Amino acid sequence: MNLQKMMKQAQEMQSKMAQMQEELESREFEGASGAGMVKVTLTGKGAMTKLSIDASLMNADEKDMLEDLIIAAHNDAKTKADDGAADEMKKLTGGLQLPPGMKMPF
């Protein structure tokens, strides 16, 4: 394979990466905890866009539990967002496994 062809493929991959990142930013991932009593929505980049808390949890005596449920819902949404990004990366790289710890774009 010649160098010029490799450079062109690298540029195409970089362009596809940028497009994938834009698409992930526009996707939303919802996480929930407490049987859906707390819901958090994140973008694919991890920005929280929505938070829903069932009114029955609005009790000063349950403050600690509510905080834990918010954290759990956020973590659930974050896991879904990370999994969505990983799926998109697999599509982009054709299933090519990157070495552990290696992030794209380089």
ChimeraX attribute file (.defattr): number of C-alpha atoms within 10 A of each C-alpha:
attribute: neighborCount
match mode: 1-to-1
recipient: residues
	/A:1	5
	/A:2	6
	/A:3	8
	/A:4	9
	/A:5	10
	/A:6	11
	/A:7	11
	/A:8	11
	/A:9	12
	/A:10	12
	/A:11	12
	/A:12	12
	/A:13	15
	/A:14	15
	/A:15	11
	/A:16	15
	/A:17	18
	/A:18	13
	/A:19	12
	/A:20	16
	/A:21	16
	/A:22	13
	/A:23	15
	/A:24	20
	/A:25	16
	/A:26	11
	/A:27	14
	/A:28	22
	/A:29	22
	/A:30	21
	/A:31	23
	/A:32	22
	/A:33	20
	/A:34	17
	/A:35	8
	/A:36	14
	/A:37	17
	/A:38	23
	/A:39	23
	/A:40	26
	/A:41	24
	/A:42	24
	/A:43	20
	/A:44	24
	/A:45	18
	/A:46	18
	/A:47	12
	/A:48	17
	/A:49	12
	/A:50	12
	/A:51	16
	/A:52	14
	/A:53	16
	/A:54	12
	/A:55	9
	/A:56	8
	/A:57	16
	/A:58	11
	/A:59	10
	/A:60	8
	/A:61	9
	/A:62	11
	/A:63	12
	/A:64	9
	/A:65	13
	/A:66	21
	/A:67	12
	/A:68	13
	/A:69	22
	/A:70	22
	/A:71	16
	/A:72	19
	/A:73	25
	/A:74	25
	/A:75	16
	/A:76	21
	/A:77	26
	/A:78	24
	/A:79	16
	/A:80	18
	/A:81	25
	/A:82	17
	/A:83	13
	/A:84	17
	/A:85	18
	/A:86	12
	/A:87	12
	/A:88	18
	/A:89	19
	/A:90	14
	/A:91	12
	/A:92	14
	/A:93	13
	/A:94	9
	/A:95	11
	/A:96	10
	/A:97	10
	/A:98	11
	/A:99	7
	/A:100	6
	/A:101	6
	/A:102	9
	/A:103	8
	/A:104	9
	/A:105	9
	/A:106	5
